[in-house]
Amino acid sequence: MKKVLYIFMAALLLAGCDKIEDAGNGYVIYSGASGEWVETQEGVSDHSQRVFVEKYTGTHCTNCPKADEAIEQLHKTYGDKLIAVSVYDSSNYATPYPNNLDLRTADGNVWSKYFGIRSIGYPNCLLNRNKNGEGNYEIINPTSGMGNKIDAILAQQTPVAMGVQLTGIEGSQVMADVFVEFLQDVNEPLSLTLLVMEDGLVSEQMLPMDSEIESDPNYVHDHVLRDVVTDPWGDAMN
């Protein structure tokens, strides 16, 4: 199983995100979830805008495998411009099958409650935690097609460039430096959120009703939220 470390920066709107596999060199450094800010004149080499697909899903959700397929196709189209996370909350839909991995997290439950996902159903997702014209978070069903919305986000310039670099592993402790460069003036409070996600987790999953079997005991779950290292709403940036 492959563990992948991702980060994203959140304000009222998502400013930018990066994953550890895309790390570069020479950035302003924030060292660790409980580390300290170090200010330098270095910049971040990658100024790409990215889309953070925050998908809420469940092992007993019949349409969630179709959402997984849709996001996998988006990954093929957009490559590393798209970063997805699968969030399992404490609803009945996310309850694990007996003797299977429990993919639920307390942090994911905090987000799911706040965004009102349970009252809407699964699967559903947010793109960069964007809001609609009425000021409410825009909840999107990933099986309904998201290409136009993703294109619109990628056409924008992110006000903040980000990067992350693995600096060491000691037992179960992972150390990383997070790099931030402001590309525009930002007047609203920002926070930095560090996520640990994992690919290749095998756990039984209910399948769509048109499937020949009810569930797949060998279903592979990718980009699963395992922990939010920082506060669920991020650590305030200086």
Secondary structure, DSSP 8 states (H G I E B T S, - for coil): -EEEEEEEEESSSEEEEEEGGG--SS--EEESTT--EE--S---S-----EEEEEEE-TT-TTHHHHHHHHHHHHHHHGGGEEEEEEE-SSGGG---TTS-----HHHHHHHHHHTHHHH-SSEEEETT-B-TTSSB--B-GGG--HHHHHHHHTS--SEEEEEEEEEEETTEEEEEEEEEESS---S--EEEEEEEEE-EE--EE--TTSSSSEETT-EE-SEEEEESS-TT-EE--
